[in-house]
Amino acid sequence: MKKIITGIVLTSMLWAASPADAATTQIKIDDVVLKTDAAPELKNNRTMVPLRVISENLGAQVQWSNSKITLTLNKDTITLNPDSKTVIKNGKTEQLEVKPYLKSDRIYLPIRFFAETFGSQVDYKQGVVSIVTEPLLLENEKVNTLRYEYHMTMGGIIQEIKGNAYNKAIYKIFQEQKGDKVDEPKEYYWHFNLDSPGSYYKLGQYDFMSIDNKSVEQFDIYTLNGPFPQELLEGYSEYLLHNFDENSWYIFSDSAVQAIQRLMNAATTNGFNKIISNTVV
């Protein structure tokens, strides 16, 4: 009798822990375990995630209008209403198996439907949803990571971003928000230089790396050394963008710099940015 009871208890424990019955605990995007302050949930065997997971980590743009949410990525557009299974996908009406819902001031959406609509591959195994997105393609090379480097007075830090959505978004800013082409500045340095008004120092180096860990394309952001009297800096741009491979210089804006910083912060928060070297002392 004891053996039978033990067997029943063991079977019950295994059933309670089975992936089909347990809540999803992990989402992996581009082989990175997603960090989120709101855990994914299972509804009718569908994994539901906050809207921010899709917008930040898959790269979808979000617009709100009259309680409607529109998500856009490349040529694909989805419009939905919270608490309704009906969505408009590229102009055609479709029905979700689980309707979006509001919880703790977050809109939850079924991750598989949106990831697959936006061209990602989705797999589910042992409580882990794995999503693979299309990588950034430069010079017929697939970009594996974005290597970000900045130096301080003593030492520097090198970080790597692995998420394809972040790499695409940052590259797009470099391409679309660069201003007029300008001459190479007379003086520019890695470090802040108080002895040289009108010179520039590098805020950061952004290196798009291939799968075999080679640089495909590199951009550097420089900012004007200061503080100096305004009359000494008249006619200088606050930021410059340097395309290292072409050795070409462009005016860059504060809004573009801030947009890149927001993406870097989001990548760090969500687990896609890691430090690979830190020599700051």
Secondary structure as GFF3:
##gff-version 3
##sequence-region A 1 281
A	DSSP	alpha_helix	2	16	.	.	.	ID=ss1
A	DSSP	beta_strand	26	29	.	.	.	ID=ss2
A	DSSP	beta_strand	32	33	.	.	.	ID=ss3
A	DSSP	beta_strand	41	43	.	.	.	ID=ss4
A	DSSP	beta_strand	46	50	.	.	.	ID=ss5
A	DSSP	alpha_helix	51	57	.	.	.	ID=ss6
A	DSSP	beta_strand	61	65	.	.	.	ID=ss7
A	DSSP	beta_strand	68	73	.	.	.	ID=ss8
A	DSSP	beta_strand	76	80	.	.	.	ID=ss9
A	DSSP	beta_strand	86	89	.	.	.	ID=ss10
A	DSSP	beta_strand	92	95	.	.	.	ID=ss11
A	DSSP	beta_strand	101	103	.	.	.	ID=ss12
A	DSSP	beta_strand	106	110	.	.	.	ID=ss13
A	DSSP	alpha_helix	111	117	.	.	.	ID=ss14
A	DSSP	beta_strand	121	125	.	.	.	ID=ss15
A	DSSP	beta_strand	128	132	.	.	.	ID=ss16
A	DSSP	beta_strand	137	138	.	.	.	ID=ss17
A	DSSP	beta_strand	141	151	.	.	.	ID=ss18
A	DSSP	beta_strand	156	161	.	.	.	ID=ss19
A	DSSP	alpha_helix	164	176	.	.	.	ID=ss20
A	DSSP	beta_strand	181	182	.	.	.	ID=ss21
A	DSSP	beta_strand	188	189	.	.	.	ID=ss22
A	DSSP	beta_strand	200	210	.	.	.	ID=ss23
A	DSSP	beta_strand	215	224	.	.	.	ID=ss24
A	DSSP	alpha_helix	230	233	.	.	.	ID=ss25
A	DSSP	beta_strand	239	243	.	.	.	ID=ss26
A	DSSP	beta_strand	248	252	.	.	.	ID=ss27
A	DSSP	alpha_helix	254	269	.	.	.	ID=ss28
A	DSSP	beta_strand	273	278	.	.	.	ID=ss29
###
